[in-house]
Amino acid sequence: MNFSQHGPKLKRPPGRPKRQEQEGTTNQYILKTASDLFMEFGYEPVSLQQIAKVCGVTKASIYYHFENKAQLFTAAVSAMMDKAKTSSQQIMQQQGMPLYDRLVMLAERKLRFPHGDFETILREASDSLSKEQMESIRRSEESIHHVLTVSFTEAIEKGEVRPLHPLLMAHTLASMLMLGNREVAKEFAPSPTELAHDIIDMFWNGVGLSRESRTDEA
């Protein structure tokens, strides 16, 4: 995306919606646009003026909904993660589908929408954020891990996976999927679908030989 280009214009819904509905729609559009820009370019390079331009609204409209850039960043990132949590729940709670297949579906959906490294972006923004804002973002992030933790806990109880720490498994998988945000990922697999299968295969099976196999080779 080039900031020098004109951003998309807001489309008015048919009829004359109530003011509250208009404000809600604008608020959601600003959040979505801001999260896309922050995740693509980072915190510092993106200004409120640039967000307003891409949204097709005035900078005053941004300030009407958000006090400052830090508040907008917190709200935008948290909203993005809430959507990711909902999407993850829809996949992981599907009945009758093996855990492995659900993980592949989850991985493929994430890999289809790569973005900048979140930890790097958050470190860049940290000096501008309050302690409460940082905690709010982390809670939203952990809510996604919680979805996986619940699924892994259930899988352990059913004997589908080894009895490892569920939260560790969740964080490990999330870290592996971050690979999809890097250019080097294109060297490993030509499509998100193939990369998703490769990553989940590695996560599911591990890379080490069993103790029996190592003993036989020795």
C-alpha atoms as a printed R data frame, in Angstrom:
    type eleno elety resid chain resno       x       y      z
1   ATOM     1    CA   MET     A     1   0.000   0.000  0.000
2   ATOM     2    CA   ASN     A     2   1.314   3.458 -0.915
3   ATOM     3    CA   PHE     A     3   0.229   6.353  1.281
4   ATOM     4    CA   SER     A     4   0.545   8.718 -1.656
5   ATOM     5    CA   GLN     A     5  -2.395   7.015 -3.316
6   ATOM     6    CA   HIS     A     6  -5.972   7.869 -2.490
7   ATOM     7    CA   GLY     A     7  -7.461   5.489  0.068
8   ATOM     8    CA   PRO     A     8 -10.815   3.776 -0.346
9   ATOM     9    CA   LYS     A     9 -13.884   5.888  0.188
10  ATOM    10    CA   LEU     A    10 -16.492   4.998  2.753
11  ATOM    11    CA   LYS     A    11 -19.669   3.685  1.159
12  ATOM    12    CA   ARG     A    12 -22.900   5.021  2.538
13  ATOM    13    CA   PRO     A    13 -25.495   2.330  3.336
14  ATOM    14    CA   PRO     A    14 -28.884   2.760  1.676
15  ATOM    15    CA   GLY     A    15 -31.339   5.057  3.382
16  ATOM    16    CA   ARG     A    16 -30.487   7.334  6.297
17  ATOM    17    CA   PRO     A    17 -29.185   5.238  9.224
18  ATOM    18    CA   LYS     A    18 -29.330   6.588 12.715
19  ATOM    19    CA   ARG     A    19 -26.367   8.679 13.881
20  ATOM    20    CA   GLN     A    20 -25.353   5.952 16.343
21  ATOM    21    CA   GLU     A    21 -25.248   3.386 13.521
22  ATOM    22    CA   GLN     A    22 -23.165   5.734 11.348
23  ATOM    23    CA   GLU     A    23 -20.693   6.320 14.161
24  ATOM    24    CA   GLY     A    24 -20.455   2.600 14.861
25  ATOM    25    CA   THR     A    25 -19.754   1.817 11.202
26  ATOM    26    CA   THR     A    26 -17.106   4.550 10.979
27  ATOM    27    CA   ASN     A    27 -15.500   3.383 14.199
28  ATOM    28    CA   GLN     A    28 -15.207  -0.195 12.930
29  ATOM    29    CA   TYR     A    29 -13.847   0.944  9.579
30  ATOM    30    CA   ILE     A    30 -11.189   3.081 11.270
31  ATOM    31    CA   LEU     A    31 -10.198   0.155 13.518
32  ATOM    32    CA   LYS     A    32  -9.897  -2.246 10.582
33  ATOM    33    CA   THR     A    33  -7.902   0.211  8.468
34  ATOM    34    CA   ALA     A    34  -5.625   1.166 11.351
35  ATOM    35    CA   SER     A    35  -4.866  -2.446 12.260
36  ATOM    36    CA   ASP     A    36  -4.023  -3.240  8.616
37  ATOM    37    CA   LEU     A    37  -1.645  -0.263  8.390
38  ATOM    38    CA   PHE     A    38   0.011  -0.855 11.769
39  ATOM    39    CA   MET     A    39   0.539  -4.540 10.996
40  ATOM    40    CA   GLU     A    40   2.005  -3.771  7.578
41  ATOM    41    CA   PHE     A    41   4.202  -0.764  8.350
42  ATOM    42    CA   GLY     A    42   4.690  -0.767 12.130
43  ATOM    43    CA   TYR     A    43   3.711   1.775 14.761
44  ATOM    44    CA   GLU     A    44   6.014   4.744 14.148
45  ATOM    45    CA   PRO     A    45   5.678   5.114 10.349
46  ATOM    46    CA   VAL     A    46   1.876   5.306 10.492
47  ATOM    47    CA   SER     A    47   0.287   8.627 11.411
48  ATOM    48    CA   LEU     A    48  -3.310   9.499 12.218
49  ATOM    49    CA   GLN     A    49  -3.357  11.689  9.110
50  ATOM    50    CA   GLN     A    50  -2.380   8.705  6.956
51  ATOM    51    CA   ILE     A    51  -5.030   6.516  8.569
52  ATOM    52    CA   ALA     A    52  -7.644   9.218  7.951
53  ATOM    53    CA   LYS     A    53  -6.583   9.503  4.306
54  ATOM    54    CA   VAL     A    54  -6.854   5.764  3.679
55  ATOM    55    CA   CYS     A    55 -10.234   5.699  5.456
56  ATOM    56    CA   GLY     A    56 -11.494   8.614  3.381
57  ATOM    57    CA   VAL     A    57 -12.342  10.674  6.489
58  ATOM    58    CA   THR     A    58 -10.872  13.753  8.115
59  ATOM    59    CA   LYS     A    59  -8.296  13.664 10.873
60  ATOM    60    CA   ALA     A    60 -10.933  15.305 13.076
61  ATOM    61    CA   SER     A    61 -13.095  12.207 12.541
62  ATOM    62    CA   ILE     A    62 -10.275  10.053 13.908
63  ATOM    63    CA   TYR     A    63 -10.014  12.268 16.989
64  ATOM    64    CA   TYR     A    64 -13.780  12.116 17.439
65  ATOM    65    CA   HIS     A    65 -13.517   8.359 17.992
66  ATOM    66    CA   PHE     A    66 -10.022   8.084 19.546
67  ATOM    67    CA   GLU     A    67  -8.111  10.451 21.797
68  ATOM    68    CA   ASN     A    68  -4.699   9.746 20.314
69  ATOM    69    CA   LYS     A    69  -2.613   7.325 18.282
70  ATOM    70    CA   ALA     A    70  -1.797   5.102 21.267
71  ATOM    71    CA   GLN     A    71  -5.473   4.612 22.078
72  ATOM    72    CA   LEU     A    72  -6.278   3.845 18.438
73  ATOM    73    CA   PHE     A    73  -3.394   1.366 18.209
74  ATOM    74    CA   THR     A    74  -4.561  -0.420 21.355
75  ATOM    75    CA   ALA     A    75  -8.165  -0.585 20.189
76  ATOM    76    CA   ALA     A    76  -7.236  -1.606 16.626
77  ATOM    77    CA   VAL     A    77  -4.843  -4.384 17.640
78  ATOM    78    CA   SER     A    78  -7.214  -5.683 20.310
79  ATOM    79    CA   ALA     A    79 -10.116  -5.735 17.838
80  ATOM    80    CA   MET     A    80  -7.949  -7.598 15.325
81  ATOM    81    CA   MET     A    81  -7.062 -10.203 17.941
82  ATOM    82    CA   ASP     A    82 -10.674 -10.569 19.051
83  ATOM    83    CA   LYS     A    83 -11.584 -11.431 15.450
84  ATOM    84    CA   ALA     A    84  -8.698 -13.888 15.297
85  ATOM    85    CA   LYS     A    85  -9.913 -15.497 18.529
86  ATOM    86    CA   THR     A    86 -13.447 -15.854 17.176
87  ATOM    87    CA   SER     A    87 -12.145 -17.331 13.933
88  ATOM    88    CA   SER     A    88  -9.925 -19.752 15.854
89  ATOM    89    CA   GLN     A    89 -12.831 -20.842 18.048
90  ATOM    90    CA   GLN     A    90 -15.010 -21.537 15.015
91  ATOM    91    CA   ILE     A    91 -12.342 -23.830 13.619
92  ATOM    92    CA   MET     A    92 -11.176 -25.539 16.808
93  ATOM    93    CA   GLN     A    93 -14.697 -26.217 18.086
94  ATOM    94    CA   GLN     A    94 -15.832 -28.081 14.973
95  ATOM    95    CA   GLN     A    95 -17.250 -31.424 15.999
96  ATOM    96    CA   GLY     A    96 -16.253 -34.656 14.299
97  ATOM    97    CA   MET     A    97 -13.066 -33.281 12.751
98  ATOM    98    CA   PRO     A    98  -9.709 -34.684 13.945
99  ATOM    99    CA   LEU     A    99  -7.462 -32.252 15.796
100 ATOM   100    CA   TYR     A   100  -4.783 -32.523 13.114
101 ATOM   101    CA   ASP     A   101  -7.211 -31.400 10.401
102 ATOM   102    CA   ARG     A   102  -8.441 -28.493 12.513
103 ATOM   103    CA   LEU     A   103  -4.875 -27.355 13.096
104 ATOM   104    CA   VAL     A   104  -4.150 -27.449  9.362
105 ATOM   105    CA   MET     A   105  -7.277 -25.382  8.696
106 ATOM   106    CA   LEU     A   106  -6.281 -22.910 11.410
107 ATOM   107    CA   ALA     A   107  -2.731 -22.638 10.062
108 ATOM   108    CA   GLU     A   108  -3.870 -22.142  6.482
109 ATOM   109    CA   ARG     A   109  -6.251 -19.345  7.441
110 ATOM   110    CA   LYS     A   110  -3.512 -17.527  9.348
111 ATOM   111    CA   LEU     A   111  -0.901 -18.009  6.638
112 ATOM   112    CA   ARG     A   112  -3.212 -16.540  4.014
113 ATOM   113    CA   PHE     A   113  -3.066 -13.179  5.789
114 ATOM   114    CA   PRO     A   114   0.588 -12.521  6.718
115 ATOM   115    CA   HIS     A   115   1.629  -9.297  8.459
116 ATOM   116    CA   GLY     A   116   4.628  -7.764 10.170
117 ATOM   117    CA   ASP     A   117   6.202  -9.376 13.217
118 ATOM   118    CA   PHE     A   118   3.844  -8.518 16.041
119 ATOM   119    CA   GLU     A   119   6.451  -8.556 18.810
120 ATOM   120    CA   THR     A   120   8.638  -6.136 16.869
121 ATOM   121    CA   ILE     A   121   5.684  -3.824 16.239
122 ATOM   122    CA   LEU     A   122   4.636  -3.949 19.898
123 ATOM   123    CA   ARG     A   123   8.174  -3.195 21.120
124 ATOM   124    CA   GLU     A   124   8.251  -0.216 18.790
125 ATOM   125    CA   ALA     A   125   4.958   1.048 20.210
126 ATOM   126    CA   SER     A   126   5.688   0.236 23.872
127 ATOM   127    CA   ASP     A   127   7.228   3.621 24.765
128 ATOM   128    CA   SER     A   128   4.032   5.330 23.600
129 ATOM   129    CA   LEU     A   129   1.633   2.993 25.383
130 ATOM   130    CA   SER     A   130   0.558   3.067 29.012
131 ATOM   131    CA   LYS     A   131   0.915   0.039 31.256
132 ATOM   132    CA   GLU     A   132  -2.843  -0.485 31.064
133 ATOM   133    CA   GLN     A   133  -2.798  -0.385 27.270
134 ATOM   134    CA   MET     A   134   0.023  -2.924 27.084
135 ATOM   135    CA   GLU     A   135  -1.827  -5.215 29.478
136 ATOM   136    CA   SER     A   136  -5.003  -4.885 27.417
137 ATOM   137    CA   ILE     A   137  -3.174  -5.944 24.251
138 ATOM   138    CA   ARG     A   138  -1.506  -8.866 26.008
139 ATOM   139    CA   ARG     A   139  -4.857 -10.070 27.346
140 ATOM   140    CA   SER     A   140  -6.248 -10.056 23.832
141 ATOM   141    CA   GLU     A   141  -3.221 -11.972 22.615
142 ATOM   142    CA   GLU     A   142  -3.515 -14.560 25.381
143 ATOM   143    CA   SER     A   143  -7.186 -15.094 24.572
144 ATOM   144    CA   ILE     A   144  -6.079 -16.609 21.241
145 ATOM   145    CA   HIS     A   145  -3.600 -18.883 23.001
146 ATOM   146    CA   HIS     A   146  -6.379 -19.883 25.390
147 ATOM   147    CA   VAL     A   147  -8.448 -21.234 22.496
148 ATOM   148    CA   LEU     A   148  -5.585 -23.534 21.520
149 ATOM   149    CA   THR     A   149  -4.853 -24.423 25.134
150 ATOM   150    CA   VAL     A   150  -8.430 -25.640 25.629
151 ATOM   151    CA   SER     A   151  -8.265 -27.726 22.453
152 ATOM   152    CA   PHE     A   152  -4.925 -29.272 23.411
153 ATOM   153    CA   THR     A   153  -6.181 -30.036 26.915
154 ATOM   154    CA   GLU     A   154  -9.177 -31.875 25.453
155 ATOM   155    CA   ALA     A   155  -6.916 -33.715 23.002
156 ATOM   156    CA   ILE     A   156  -4.647 -34.851 25.846
157 ATOM   157    CA   GLU     A   157  -7.636 -36.175 27.779
158 ATOM   158    CA   LYS     A   158  -8.766 -38.113 24.686
159 ATOM   159    CA   GLY     A   159  -5.295 -39.511 24.100
160 ATOM   160    CA   GLU     A   160  -4.889 -37.753 20.734
161 ATOM   161    CA   VAL     A   161  -1.592 -36.096 21.661
162 ATOM   162    CA   ARG     A   162   1.210 -36.548 24.156
163 ATOM   163    CA   PRO     A   163   0.545 -35.224 27.699
164 ATOM   164    CA   LEU     A   164   2.680 -32.094 27.351
165 ATOM   165    CA   HIS     A   165   1.875 -28.667 28.814
166 ATOM   166    CA   PRO     A   166  -1.104 -27.370 26.752
167 ATOM   167    CA   LEU     A   167  -0.103 -23.714 27.018
168 ATOM   168    CA   LEU     A   168   3.440 -24.519 25.914
169 ATOM   169    CA   MET     A   169   2.007 -26.353 22.934
170 ATOM   170    CA   ALA     A   170  -0.162 -23.347 22.089
171 ATOM   171    CA   HIS     A   171   2.747 -20.901 22.226
172 ATOM   172    CA   THR     A   172   4.981 -23.258 20.246
173 ATOM   173    CA   LEU     A   173   2.457 -23.570 17.430
174 ATOM   174    CA   ALA     A   174   1.849 -19.803 17.394
175 ATOM   175    CA   SER     A   175   5.598 -19.200 17.103
176 ATOM   176    CA   MET     A   176   5.914 -21.671 14.246
177 ATOM   177    CA   LEU     A   177   3.066 -20.008 12.360
178 ATOM   178    CA   MET     A   178   4.827 -16.639 12.634
179 ATOM   179    CA   LEU     A   179   7.167 -17.971  9.950
180 ATOM   180    CA   GLY     A   180   4.451 -17.203  7.437
181 ATOM   181    CA   ASN     A   181   5.043 -13.463  7.997
182 ATOM   182    CA   ARG     A   182   8.591 -13.670  6.641
183 ATOM   183    CA   GLU     A   183   9.706 -13.467  3.035
184 ATOM   184    CA   VAL     A   184  11.772 -16.622  3.454
185 ATOM   185    CA   ALA     A   185   8.515 -18.604  3.824
186 ATOM   186    CA   LYS     A   186   8.124 -18.461  0.043
187 ATOM   187    CA   GLU     A   187  11.259 -20.580 -0.289
188 ATOM   188    CA   PHE     A   188   9.747 -23.391  1.790
189 ATOM   189    CA   ALA     A   189   6.380 -23.783  0.106
190 ATOM   190    CA   PRO     A   190   4.718 -22.146 -2.914
191 ATOM   191    CA   SER     A   191   1.331 -21.686 -1.278
192 ATOM   192    CA   PRO     A   192  -0.216 -21.095  2.173
193 ATOM   193    CA   THR     A   193  -1.935 -24.483  1.910
194 ATOM   194    CA   GLU     A   194   1.311 -26.395  1.426
195 ATOM   195    CA   LEU     A   195   3.139 -24.356  4.056
196 ATOM   196    CA   ALA     A   196   0.295 -24.990  6.518
197 ATOM   197    CA   HIS     A   197   0.584 -28.751  6.004
198 ATOM   198    CA   ASP     A   198   4.376 -28.659  6.352
199 ATOM   199    CA   ILE     A   199   4.288 -26.639  9.577
200 ATOM   200    CA   ILE     A   200   1.558 -28.733 11.182
201 ATOM   201    CA   ASP     A   201   3.349 -31.943 10.137
202 ATOM   202    CA   MET     A   202   6.499 -30.705 11.856
203 ATOM   203    CA   PHE     A   203   4.557 -29.596 14.933
204 ATOM   204    CA   TRP     A   204   2.556 -32.825 15.090
205 ATOM   205    CA   ASN     A   205   5.410 -35.269 14.524
206 ATOM   206    CA   GLY     A   206   8.412 -33.349 15.801
207 ATOM   207    CA   VAL     A   207  11.813 -33.565 14.134
208 ATOM   208    CA   GLY     A   208  13.577 -36.049 16.395
209 ATOM   209    CA   LEU     A   209  13.728 -39.785 16.003
210 ATOM   210    CA   SER     A   210  12.163 -41.905 18.692
211 ATOM   211    CA   ARG     A   211  14.517 -43.360 21.303
212 ATOM   212    CA   GLU     A   212  14.015 -46.793 19.776
213 ATOM   213    CA   SER     A   213  15.024 -45.552 16.339
214 ATOM   214    CA   ARG     A   214  18.140 -43.841 17.670
215 ATOM   215    CA   THR     A   215  19.106 -47.045 19.491
216 ATOM   216    CA   ASP     A   216  18.636 -49.136 16.344
217 ATOM   217    CA   GLU     A   217  20.788 -46.784 14.271
218 ATOM   218    CA   ALA     A   218  23.545 -46.823 16.886
